[in-house]
């Protein structure tokens, strides 16, 4: 740990670094958002074109979400030991390498290379999510959800921009004799590289290492209430709380990924053009990230549990709308996907805040990484099963299953409240 990280101790210095960290996070997330959009928008279409079957359309999303599981674990461990700067920059640069691999695989029409490259590309997806934790490292307990939301909303700029670049990037790809569908991965490689370099060169001092130092100092000076650096960065160790937060993340992510993955295929089968598909996915991703600043304030103001319930209601409605909406209707499909993104947003920010509240600086980064591993694995299952479900039954059935899973958030919150009531009674 550098002497600069050890020297930051006053409230003014902490606040200054907190604001600077958020600025760096915003810049990196703007790039990172553009990178993650490629796999979502055209990954399934590349696989369908290369393999010639709808049954495998969910495989790309499954692979890059599986890759994101491994990356989440590695980034969490690296961040716990060496700080956010090294952990996050490693994840983004790995994602860039994966995007380049997808381009090469598409050019030479090698399915095995495509699968491996998508697996590596998934590192960018999980890293893009883990950056939200960096925004909260120096936040006060009552600011955590808001800090997380600022990191999330920054992703919107790039994430909305990315899907709408499908057609233009396809034309760029053709100039280099690259198949048009691989075009968005050119953007992804560049975007992830810029996100990683931004964090590596500018996220100094490292906010997580600073927070660990300050928390250690706080514990040493616990007897003295007059210390100017008396800021609580540690949470209350609570294993059940971390589990509940992780379950909220996993359930909301499974529902979102499963329905989102098959939407481009479903719309194309009803005669919708690639540009229109890009618009729908762009609006969906906007709904995933753009409301974050409001969501964060709501989570801090009215509580984590209420926003988890809001997530369940919104996701359930989106599943029903996806089931009943005409596949060729741009308006209704966009409306269903907007609600899907919004419900995921509610679940992600409230679940993340629950995890931060329930961990300490001694285990926070690795616990966050572990939670994101299960999120990624859930997304992998959702991606794989979504293609099979649609191929064997229909997209409507997929929507109904999404609604059912969303409703499981209600008994989870009910159980949490019962547990807290028993603890207070004891």
N, C-alpha and C positions, 0 to 999 in steps of 0.2 A: 504494500500500500504506500502510495507516495506521500511525501511530507505535506503536499498541497491538500490532500484529502484529510490529513490529520489536523491541518491548521484551521479548517473551517469549523467554527464553533459558535459564533454569535448568531442571534436570531436574524439579524440583517443579512449576514453572509449566507445563511441557510436559505432564506427567502429568495435572495438573488440567484443562487444556484438552482433552486427549484424552478424559477421562471425560465432560466436559461435552458435547463434540461427539457422543459416542455417545448421550447422553441426548436431545439434540435430534434426532438421526437416528432414534432409536426412536420418538419422538413423530410425526415427519413420515411415517415408514414405516407407522405404524399407520393414519393417514389414507389414505396412498397405496395401501395394499393394498386398501382398500374400493373405491377408484376403479377399479383395474384389473380387478376381478372382473366388472363390468357387461358389458364387451365380450366377455369369455370366455363368460359364461353365456347371454346372450340376443342377442348380435350376430348369430350365424348364424340364429337363429330369426326375427329382424326381417327379415333379407334374404330368407329363404325365404318369409315371409308376404307381403312386398311384391312380390317378383319371381315367386313361384309356382313355383319350381324348386329341387330339391335340388342341382343342378349348381352353383348360385351360392352355396350355403350357406357355402363357404369364403372367399367374397369379403370379408366384413367383417373377418375376422381378417387376411386378406392386406393389406387397406387400412390397418388400424391398425398392423400390423407394418411396412408400407412407410413410413408416417408416422413410426413410431418410428425408422426408419433415418435419415431426415433429421434428426430431433430429436437422435438420439445424436451425429451429427456436429456439430451446432450447439452442443449442451450441452457436448460435449468441448472444442470450440474456445473457447467463452466461459469455461469453467472454467480452461483453461490460461492464458488471458490475464487474466481478472478474478476468478477464484476460484470455489469450489464454490457459494457462497451465491447469486450472481447466475445462474450457469448452471443450477442445479437448480430454483430458484424460477421461472425463465423456463419451463422444461420443464413443470412441474406446472400453471402457470397456463394454458399453451397447451392442455394436456389438458382442463382444466375448460371452456375455450371450445369445444373439440371436442364434449364431452359435451352441452353446451347445444344445439349444432348438430344432434346426433342426435335430441334431443327434438323440436325444431322440424320436422325432416325427417319424423319419424314422424307428427306431427300433421297435416302437410299432404300426406303420402304422396308426397314428392318423392325419387325414388331417387338423382338426381344430387347433391342436397344431402346425402343420407345418406352417399354415398360420400365426398364432400369432408369432411364432419364427422368421419367415422370416421378419415380420414387425419390430421386435426388431433388427434383424440383419442389417436392413437398416441403423441403426445409424452409423455403421462402414463405410458404403459407403459415406454418406454425410460428416462425419468427415474427411475421407480421402481427400475429395475435399477441405474442409475448412482449412486444414493445410496450403494450398498454401497462404492464407492470412497472416499467421504468418511469413512467409518468407519475406513479403513486409512491415511489420510494421515499421521497422527501415530503410527502403530503401529510398534513395532520389527520387524525382519525376521521374528523367530520368533513374532510375534503377529499377523501380517497376515491369515492365513486365519481366525483366531479373531475378529478385528475385523470382517472382512467378514461373518462368520456372524452376529454380533450385529445388524448392520444388516439382514441378511436375515430373521432370525427375527422381528424387529419387524413385518414385513409380515404375518405370520400372523394377528394379531389382526383386522386389517381385512379381509384376503383371505378368511378363513373366514366372517367376519360378512357380507360382501357377497353371495355367492351365496345364502345363506339368507334374504336380505332380498328375493328376487325377488318372491315372492307379496305380502308386506306393502307393498313399494314399488309394486307393480302396483295395489293398492287406493288408495294415495295418489295415484297418477297419475290414476286414474279420477275422483277428487274434483275434478280440474282439467280434466276432459274430455280427458285425454291417454291414448293407447292403453296398456294395462297393460304390454306388453313394454318400453316406454320408461321405465318406473318406475325400474329400476336405474340409468339414466343420470342421474336426478335426484340420486341418492346419489353418483354418480361426480363430478358437477360440484361438489357441496359438498365432497366428500372431497379432491379434487385442489386446490381453492382453499385449504382449510385446510392441506394439506401444503406448498403453495408459500409461504403466508404465514408458516408456522412457520419455514421455512428462511430466508426473507428477513429477518425481524425478529429472529431469535434465534441464527442461526449466525454469531456474531461473538465473537472474531476468526475470520476464515476459516481453517479448518485447512490447506487447500492452500497458501494464501499464507504462512502461518506456516512450514509445512514447507519451502517454497522458500527462505524467508529463512534458516532454520536450516541448510539444506543448503549454501547459499552461504557462510555463516559457517564451517561445518565444513571446506569446501574451503580457505578462506583460512587456517584455523588447523590445517591437516593436520599441520604440523610439530610442533605442541604437543599431546601426548597427555594433558595435564592439564586441558584445558578442560572445565568442567562440562557444557557444552552438546554434548559429543561424543556425539551420537546419529546413527546412520546412517539417513537417510531415503531416500537414493539407492539404486538397485539396481545391478546389473551390466548394462551395455548388451549385449543379446544378441538380435539380430533373429530368429534361428531360434526362440528360446524364446518370443518374443511371437507368432510365427506359429503355433507348436504350441498355445499357450494359446488363441488365437483359434479354431483348428480344433476344439478340444475344446468350446468354447462353441457354435460353429455347429452341429456334428453333434448334440450333445445337445439343442439348442434345436429343430432341424428335426424330430427324432423326437417330442419332446414336443408341439410345436404342432400337427403334422399329426394325431396321434391324438386329442389333446384337442379340437381344433376340431370334429371330426365325431362325437364321442361324444354330445353332446346330441341331435343329429339322429338318430343310430343308435338311441338309447334311446327317443326319442319314436315312432319308426317301429315299435317293439316294444310300444307301449302304455304306456310309463312316463310318469307325470305330471310336470309342470314342477317341482313341489316336490321330488320324488325326484331329478330331474336336478340341481337346485340342491344337494342333499345330496352327490351324487357329485362334482360340481365343487368343492364346498367342501372335501371330504376330499382331493381331488387337490391343491388349492392349499395345504392344510395340510401335505401331504407335500412340497410344493415348498419350503416355508419353515421349518416348525416344527423339523425335524431339524438346522437350520443350525448351531446352537451346538455340537452334537456333531460334525457334519461338519467344522466349522472346526478344532476341536481335533485331530481325526484327521488332517486334511491337514497341520497343523503337526507332528504327532507322528510319523506313519508315512511321510509324503512325498506329494508331488503325484501322481506317476505311479501309485502303488498305488490312489489314490482315483479316478483316471481309469479304471483297469481296473474298479474296482467300479461305476462309472457305466455302463460298457459292458455289464457282466453284468446289472445291474438293468434297464436299458432294454430289453435283448434279451428278458428274461423277460416284461416288461410287454407288449411287442409280441405275443409268442406268446399271452399270456393274453387280450389284447384280441381276438385273432383267433378264439380258441376259446370264449370266454365267451359264454353266451346273452345277447342284447341286452336281454331283459326281466328279467334277474337283477340286482337291486340290489346284492347282496353281491359277486358276481363282477366286475361292472363297476367297483364301487368299489375292489375289491382290485387290479384291473389298473391303474386310474388312480392309486391310491396308489403303486404301484411306479413308475409313469411319473413321477410328481412327485419321488419319492425319487432315481431315477436322474438326473433333471435337476439336482437339488440337488447331488449328488456332482460332476457335471460342471461346473456353474457355479462352485462355490467353488474347486475344484482348478484349473480353467482360469483363473479370475480371479487366483488366487495366482501362477500361472506368469507371467501378464502383468505383474503388479506386480514380481515378482522380476527380470524381464528388461528393465525400463525405468528411466529416470532421471527426476529431477524436471523436467528440461528438456523431456521429451517425454511424460511419463506420462499426463496428462489427455487430450491429444489422441490418443495411442495407444489409451487405454481407450475413448475415443469412437469411434475408427475400428473397433476390434474389435466394439463393440456395433452399429455400422452393418452389418457382415457378419452378425452374429447376427440382426438385424432382417430383413435381406434373405433370410437362410435361412428365417426364420419365415414371411416372405411367400410364398416358394416352396412351403413345406410347407403353408401354408393354402390357397393356390390349387389346388395339385395334389391335396390331400386330398379336396376336393369332387368333382373330376373323377374321381379314382380310384374313389371309392365309388359315384358315379353310373354309371360304365362297368363296374365289376367288383363289388366288395363291400368292406365294412368289414374283413373278414378279410384281404383282400389288403393293405389299408393297414397292418394289424398286422404282417404278414410283412415288408413293406418297411421298417417301422420297426426290426424286429429286424436286418435286413441292415445298415442304416446304423449301428446301434449297434455292431455287430461291427467296423466300420472303425476304432474307437478303439484296438483291440488292435495292428494293424500300425503305427499312428501312434506309440504309446508304445514299441514295439519299435525303430522307426527312431530315436526320440529317445535311447534308451539306447545304441544303436550309435554315434550321433554323439558322445555324451559319452565313451564308451570310447575312441574315436579321438582326441578332444581330449586326454584324459589321457595316452594313449600317446605323442602327439606332444610 
